[in-house]
Amino acid sequence: MGERLTIETLATLVGGGVEPHFSPDGTQLLYRNGAENVLLSIPAGEALGKFEGSPGNWAPDTNMIAFEKNGQIFTLSTDDAGAEPRLIAKGTQPTWFPSGDRLLFEDQTPEGAALFRIGLDSQAERERLITTGPAGAMRALCPNGRRLAYVRRTPNPEVLTGLPENAKQLGVFHDLVEVRFLDLAEGLDLGSGAFPAGTEIEALWWSPDGRFLAFLVFNWCSRAFDWRYTKDTRIWDIEANEIFTPELAPGAACRRASWSPDGALLAMVTNPNGYCMFDPAGDVTFFDVSRRRVLSQSSGILATFIPIWRPDGKGVFCRTANHIEQRYVEVSVDGSVVRTLMPERHYCAGVDLSPDSRYLAASLRTFTTLCEIWLCPTDSTPPKRLTNHSTCLDHIAFPETWIHHWRTGDGLEFDGIIIEPPDRTAPDAPLLVWPASERGWNIMDLEYAVGGCLQLVAEQGFRVFIPSHRLTGLSAMGYRFDEFRPAGAGADIAAGIAALLRAVRSSGPVVALGHSYGGDILCEMLVSQADVFTAAVVSGVQPDYALLYNNEMCGNGFLRATLDGPPWKRPLEYLEASPMRGIEAVKASVLIMMGEGDTSTPSAGMFWRALHEAGKDAAFLQFKGQAHAPETPESLMAFLQIGLDWLNRKLGRGR
């Protein structure tokens, strides 16, 4: 019998293999384990060496790795990974030129952040290329090394000057941005023109031949947008000096993109609901650049992250989020799914494709492991695990987990994770429900083993239920985002609870923990599904939708759509849609928690005030020094333990 999981042991269960990257010749693999970079041989998986620093960057011929450590740039020979790294220059973010004999990097100057290049010769001096403005400016080097694309930020003239540090001007962003490129041979510096205030440039992708530059334009505070954040792909034809936008389906938006090896197609992860933080997945859309039209699109695969092209250009590999499981599929350029890869019931935390497309190197973990590096052949050969970081967990007896499936009254199918208590046969074990904010959010608890914090909950005698719902996959279920209501997600979860209690023949009480939008769903359930819960803990919630409308990141967009206007034009509609409407219906004992610095949830305290004045059993707790969510392992554990103490007390089994 192994050791039971505790808060003290959980805090030590960090690390594991993440961010795998093949060498250009495919014979080696680099991955991270905490602050260390580890080098493996492929396919054997033999450890070749390790070093501390930023994620390593392969030289084009594989013979060196460039990395940053403590504001300095080093190179390391892969022929002798145990040798001392060689100091190249002061700076950050090293990138190799295609020739492999020079590095591009950033460093601070009196005028601001600047980009430099330097040769590898011991006598080489760095050459200043351009000043970009604030540190960390996004940039991308053209595959032929001739052009450098970068994002320049300039002050917004609408910003008030002379404000104290604790003052914030709403409605105006402090920078205007534009995409520029520098011709390194001719010194020509061209710009796209400044985008409107509130715009962010999220990514830059050069086509392989250097003719086109694709980039994402993300505007989440425009006065003109309707209910979505606008997030569009723009393509800059460098030769014609023309910028155009791929025409997608009405309302659709692009999240990620990558070029085919010949530069003819752009594979984009697109979402029919526009860009929405609550609906992160989508389909793969193949765009023909020369004809400026969509060639094909997959259907309902819930793709996430950047598609990885096969070297032959016949398709892409992409991560897909199928409810609880997250796996990789190969999608052909005709939009069809060719095959599914990787072991079942693993959470994928990063992947890379070998240059010959024979292998996917993946960082995978389960409910009882840390991240491990797996080598997944793209044929029918079984995957092979290359690392063994999870031996530190061998002494721990993790709770049993399984997947629960159910169907709602309107025919939708969902699944959820069940974590069993030590005595799973107890008929009166309380069921604790943790509504997800979005797919995978609650499963990845900082750097812990998957589900670690919720496994601690199970150790205290709770059967834990982590349900999916219509919020965690709207596009795949045929919903438009403007049809979403929190009550709909609550009904999905309530159906899952009822089906689960029947399946395990439980007569125990039902309680809940919910944070952020998962907590908002729980607030709605306390009103519309009032008979379900005995007690609940919510944190980071906004139960008054009129105030939620002022939250630019996740409020005014969908509320304007679902309620047909802003709250000052439709005040009754906002009240009737908010959990505040039904305070008298609440039967559960409720603890409301929020961070002292959480400006996004001003109505959390009002929710407690309304419950208190209605004579309900409620308490309000504010954390000093915290914002919207716990930011350290210690604060996360404190939040969890306080919530569990409340629930145990209300169940008559705690202090």
Secondary structure, DSSP 4 states (H G I P E B T S, - for coil): --BPP-HHHHTT---B-EEEEE-TTSSEEEEEETTEEEEEETTT--EEEEEESSPPEE-TTSSEEEEEETTEEEEEEGGGTTSPPEEEEE-EEEEE-TTSSEEEEEEEETTEEEEEEEESSTT---EEEEEEESTT--EEE-TTSSEEEEEEEEE-TTS-SS--TT---TT--SEEEEEEEEETTT--EEE--PPPTTEEEEEEEE-TTSSEEEEEEEESS-TT--SSBEEEEEEEETTTTEEE----STT-EEEEEEE-TTSSEEEEEEETT-B-TT---BEEEEEETTTTEEEEE--S--EEEEEEE-TTSSEEEEEEEETTEEEEEEEETTS-EEEEES-TT-EEEEEEE-TTSSEEEEEEE-TT--BEEEEEESSSSPPEE---GGGGGTTB-PPPEEEEEEE-TTS-EEEEEEE--S-TT-TTPPEEE---SSTTTTT--TTSSTTHHHHHHHHTTPEEEEE--GGG-TGGGT--GGG--HHHHHHHHHHHHHHHHHHHT--S-EEEEEEHHHHHHHHHHHHHTTTT-SEEEEES----HHHHTT-TTTTHHHHHHHTTS-TTT-HHHHHHHSGGGGGGG--SEEEEEEETT-TT-TTHHHHHHHHHHTT--EEEEEETT--SS--SHHHHHHHHHHHHHHHHHHTTS--
